[in-house]
């Protein structure tokens, strides 16, 4: 029994090492940390694009939330079909709306949230397919011009 437990422990440690090695090059939220946080009254949302106007109600509702992303943004998403979400970042300081430039769908069943983010970071981690194409994990950082792709980890094809 002791031999079995020892072999199980060694095997588990090896698998943990493989998992850590796979994640070693992945961007971390800390790599895109922000210190600028916003707690004042949110600016009136600016509905500029055709998409902004089409989803005005959802965007206005989201803009009433407290910032939850990149210090002074409200990141919000809503369903756009079966296992599909659309996502925007609303700047609480200016009211500017920035769209994630694709919908996200088809994430694995073990993924709790297809889009991960934090209030103290500009990084967004997307799990699944972008516009129903490809699949994997995609890392984006928000800057003044929008969401910029940082890294792609394509999902391995199943045989």
DAZI-V215440 format. One record per helix or strand of 3 or more residues. SS is the DSSP state (a for helix, b for strand). FROM is the first residue (numbers start at 1). TO is the last residue. If there is no record, write none. Layout:
# DAZI-V215440
ss = <SS & SS>
from = <FROM & FROM>
to = <TO & TO>
This chain:
# DAZI-V215440
ss = <a & a & a & a & b & b & b & b & b & b & b>
from = <2 & 29 & 50 & 56 & 73 & 84 & 97 & 115 & 123 & 133 & 146>
to = <23 & 32 & 54 & 63 & 81 & 91 & 99 & 117 & 130 & 143 & 154>
